[in-house]
Amino acid sequence: MFASLHAPGNLGILIECARGFSPHIEELPPDAVVFDIRGLGSLFGPPESLAQEIARRVGVPANIAIAPNPDAAVHAARGFRGVTIVQPGREAATLAPLAVNLLTGSPEVAELLHLWGVRTFGDFAKLPPLGVAARLGDEGVELQRLACGLGYRGLREIVDPLEFEAELELEYPVELLEPLAFILARLLNDVCGRLAGRALATNEIRLRLDLEQGPAHETVLRLPVPMLDQRAFLRMLQLDLNGRPPAGPVVKVHVAANPVKPRRTQHGLFTPTSPEPEKLELTVARVRHLVGQNNVGTPEIRDTHRPDAFDMRAFAPSSSASGKPVAVLERPADAVPRLSLRRFRPPRPIQVLMVNQRPTRVITGAVSGTGVAGRILMAKGPWRTSGDWWRGSELSAMSWNRDEWDVAMESGGLYRFHLDVDSGRWFAEGTYD
């Protein structure tokens, strides 16, 4: 079944009304739309109830028609006032009173039909098909089929760009964050509503604040999973603006969302429960506001030989949902235990006495109160490591060049020291345990 709306001068309103019922819509300028309503019976009941709901939502006086095919629905909406229901098998009888000029044929065919005295759909439908084909050709056959209410074509659907944006130019500049939050809530409600209407979510929210003077203030929220929670978005934007407020009064607000498919997960019986991604992301945003943008996330080792080099990535949930219990790996009884290096971040500066190019004593320097200063009983090394020197002066801070030593102190501790070859400074990098 298909529904058609006809209201001269209100095409935009008709399209918006149709979007509330179906994503499959055909625009018929300048005054009509037709859309697919198959499957809506379970929500709205029989066609009469659905037509009443459409009339309630459209908001302007409009003709509404429901028919088994798009062409019959369009002709009924353009030819009859009010609500028209075309029952299957009754298309020709229902459309028979309509004026034949509703058929969009060529002027030559229209003139011949007028000379023959054909004034309505019913008159045209009664003509012998072979005679129509002989005198009017393929066009006449197609028009007679439409006059009988028969149709088999699909909809030529509106293809909208998937751009979900909203902006508001303010009448007066806004300086305080509290009134700005009301504006953000309104724009986020608009964007999230349009996403929900297309059964989509978002994994990125972009905010741009045009200022009265100076460059625009921009904020990007990158979400670990697709979400559609307006309140969570608003709270995260507020936290970001509190920590990094705009540099001047705001004159224009622009909000955009990146559309993606919503998250669908099915948890297994043996999978431990985890917090909802929306609540977790809001908590992470609050922690990020307290400790800094680059200090919260999941550490990821860089693709480099630089010791202890890592980046902080945004939290992302595990994609594993097999439902199988997690296997606990146990160390075999005959396995040889290994030392683990517990790194100091940042490395602690020390002073080391060298004899015959080997470290023999830590003169000064205490590592977290462990009393690392003292005589070195054994030292293994050096192991020279360097890299990123080829990147040039612009990335000189990323280069490293050092000699590493593993030492055993008289106090009983095992440590890793390294000498920065370029600066000649010693550091305690970590302790073994």
Backbone hydrogen bonds, N-H to C=O, Kabsch-Sander energy under -0.5 kcal/mol:
donor,donor_aa,acceptor,acceptor_aa,energy
2,F,67,A,-3.0
3,A,35,F,-2.5
4,S,65,A,-2.6
5,L,33,V,-2.3
6,H,63,N,-2.1
7,A,31,D,-2.1
10,N,7,A,-1.8
14,L,10,N,-2.1
15,I,11,L,-2.2
16,E,12,G,-2.1
17,C,13,I,-2.1
18,A,14,L,-2.4
19,R,15,I,-1.9
20,G,16,E,-0.8
20,G,17,C,-0.9
21,F,18,A,-1.8
22,S,18,A,-2.1
25,I,23,P,-0.9
26,E,34,V,-3.0
28,L,32,A,-2.6
31,D,28,L,-1.0
32,A,28,L,-1.6
33,V,5,L,-1.9
34,V,26,E,-2.0
35,F,3,A,-2.7
36,D,24,H,-1.9
37,I,1,M,-2.1
38,R,1,M,-0.5
40,L,37,I,-1.8
42,S,39,G,-0.6
43,L,40,L,-1.0
44,F,40,L,-2.6
45,G,41,G,-2.1
49,S,46,P,-0.6
50,L,46,P,-2.0
51,A,47,P,-2.7
52,Q,48,E,-1.8
53,E,49,S,-1.9
54,I,50,L,-2.4
55,A,51,A,-2.4
56,R,52,Q,-1.8
57,R,53,E,-1.9
58,V,54,I,-2.1
59,G,55,A,-0.7
63,N,6,H,-2.7
64,I,82,G,-2.7
65,A,4,S,-2.1
66,I,84,T,-2.3
67,A,2,F,-2.6
73,A,69,N,-1.9
74,V,70,P,-2.3
75,H,71,D,-2.5
76,A,72,A,-2.2
77,A,73,A,-2.2
78,R,74,V,-2.1
79,G,75,H,-1.6
80,F,76,A,-2.4
84,T,64,I,-2.4
86,V,66,I,-3.4
86,V,84,T,-0.6
87,Q,85,I,-0.8
90,R,87,Q,-2.2
94,T,90,R,-2.2
95,L,91,E,-2.4
96,A,92,A,-1.0
98,L,95,L,-1.7
100,V,119,R,-2.2
102,L,99,A,-1.7
103,L,100,V,-1.8
104,T,102,L,-0.5
105,G,103,L,-1.9
110,A,106,S,-2.2
111,E,107,P,-2.2
112,L,108,E,-2.0
113,L,109,V,-2.4
114,H,110,A,-1.8
115,L,111,E,-2.2
116,W,112,L,-1.9
117,G,114,H,-0.9
118,V,113,L,-2.7
119,R,117,G,-0.7
121,F,98,L,-2.2
122,G,96,A,-2.2
124,F,120,T,-1.9
125,A,121,F,-2.6
126,K,122,G,-1.3
127,L,123,D,-0.5
127,L,124,F,-1.1
132,V,128,P,-2.1
133,A,129,P,-2.4
134,A,130,L,-2.1
135,R,131,G,-2.1
136,L,132,V,-3.0
137,G,132,V,-0.6
137,G,133,A,-1.0
140,G,136,L,-1.0
141,V,137,G,-1.8
142,E,138,D,-2.3
143,L,139,E,-2.4
144,Q,140,G,-2.3
145,R,141,V,-1.9
146,L,142,E,-1.9
147,A,143,L,-2.1
148,C,144,Q,-1.5
149,G,146,L,-1.4
150,L,145,R,-2.2
157,E,155,L,-1.2
158,I,25,I,-2.6
160,D,158,I,-0.8
163,E,161,P,-2.5
164,F,162,L,-0.5
164,F,257,A,-0.7
165,E,163,E,-0.7
166,A,255,V,-2.6
168,L,253,V,-2.5
170,L,168,L,-0.6
170,L,251,V,-2.3
174,V,250,V,-2.4
180,L,176,L,-1.0
181,A,177,L,-1.6
182,F,178,E,-1.0
183,I,179,P,-1.3
184,L,180,L,-2.3
185,A,181,A,-2.5
186,R,182,F,-1.8
187,L,183,I,-2.2
188,L,184,L,-2.9
189,N,185,A,-2.0
190,D,186,R,-1.6
191,V,187,L,-2.5
192,C,188,L,-2.9
193,G,189,N,-1.8
194,R,190,D,-1.9
195,L,191,V,-2.1
196,A,192,C,-2.6
197,G,193,G,-1.9
198,R,194,R,-0.9
198,R,195,L,-0.8
199,A,196,A,-1.5
200,L,195,L,-2.6
201,A,260,V,-2.9
202,T,227,M,-2.1
203,N,258,N,-1.0
205,I,221,L,-2.2
206,R,256,A,-3.1
207,L,219,T,-3.2
208,R,254,H,-2.6
209,L,217,H,-3.2
210,D,208,R,-0.6
210,D,252,K,-2.5
212,E,249,P,-2.6
217,H,209,L,-2.7
218,E,216,A,-0.6
219,T,207,L,-2.7
221,L,205,I,-3.2
222,R,220,V,-0.7
223,L,203,N,-2.5
223,L,221,L,-0.6
227,M,202,T,-2.7
230,Q,228,L,-0.6
233,F,229,D,-2.3
234,L,230,Q,-2.4
235,R,231,R,-2.4
236,M,232,A,-2.4
237,L,233,F,-2.3
238,Q,234,L,-2.3
239,L,235,R,-2.3
240,D,236,M,-2.0
241,L,237,L,-2.5
242,N,238,Q,-2.4
243,G,239,L,-1.8
244,R,240,D,-2.0
250,V,174,V,-3.1
251,V,210,D,-3.1
252,K,210,D,-1.3
253,V,168,L,-2.4
254,H,208,R,-2.2
255,V,166,A,-3.3
256,A,206,R,-2.4
257,A,164,F,-2.3
258,N,204,E,-2.2
260,V,201,A,-2.5
270,F,323,G,-0.6
271,T,268,G,-0.8
280,L,276,E,-2.7
281,E,277,P,-2.7
282,L,278,E,-1.8
283,T,279,K,-2.2
284,V,280,L,-2.6
285,A,281,E,-2.2
286,R,282,L,-1.8
287,V,283,T,-2.3
288,R,284,V,-2.9
289,H,285,A,-1.8
290,L,286,R,-1.1
290,L,287,V,-0.5
291,V,287,V,-2.6
292,G,288,R,-2.0
295,N,292,G,-1.1
296,V,293,Q,-0.6
298,T,313,R,-3.0
300,E,311,D,-2.9
302,R,309,A,-1.6
304,T,302,R,-1.9
309,A,306,R,-1.3
310,F,308,D,-0.5
311,D,300,E,-2.7
313,R,298,T,-2.7
313,R,311,D,-0.7
329,L,327,A,-0.6
330,E,328,V,-0.5
335,A,332,P,-1.5
342,R,340,S,-0.6
342,R,431,T,-3.3
343,R,341,L,-0.8
344,F,429,E,-2.8
345,R,343,R,-0.5
348,R,428,A,-1.9
350,I,426,W,-1.8
351,Q,364,T,-2.1
353,L,361,R,-3.3
354,M,352,V,-0.5
355,V,358,R,-3.0
358,R,355,V,-0.8
360,T,353,L,-2.9
361,R,353,L,-1.1
362,V,374,G,-2.8
363,I,351,Q,-1.9
363,I,361,R,-0.7
364,T,351,Q,-0.7
368,S,366,A,-0.9
370,T,367,V,-1.9
374,G,362,V,-1.3
376,I,360,T,-2.8
377,L,375,R,-0.6
377,L,408,A,-2.4
378,M,408,A,-1.4
380,K,406,D,-2.9
383,W,404,E,-1.7
384,R,382,P,-0.6
385,T,402,R,-2.6
387,G,400,W,-2.1
391,R,388,D,-1.0
392,G,389,W,-0.8
395,L,392,G,-1.0
396,S,393,S,-1.5
398,M,395,L,-1.7
399,S,396,S,-1.1
400,W,387,G,-1.9
402,R,385,T,-2.7
403,D,419,L,-2.2
404,E,383,W,-1.9
405,W,417,F,-3.1
406,D,380,K,-2.3
407,V,405,W,-0.5
407,V,415,Y,-2.6
408,A,378,M,-2.7
409,M,413,G,-3.0
410,E,375,R,-2.4
412,G,409,M,-1.5
415,Y,407,V,-2.4
416,R,430,G,-2.3
417,F,405,W,-2.6
417,F,415,Y,-0.5
418,H,427,F,-2.2
419,L,403,D,-2.8
420,D,418,H,-0.5
420,D,425,R,-3.0
421,V,401,N,-1.7
421,V,419,L,-0.9
422,D,401,N,-0.7
424,G,420,D,-2.9
425,R,420,D,-0.6
426,W,350,I,-0.7
427,F,418,H,-2.1
428,A,348,R,-3.2
429,E,416,R,-2.7
429,E,427,F,-0.7
430,G,416,R,-1.2
431,T,342,R,-2.1
432,Y,414,L,-2.5
433,D,340,S,-2.1
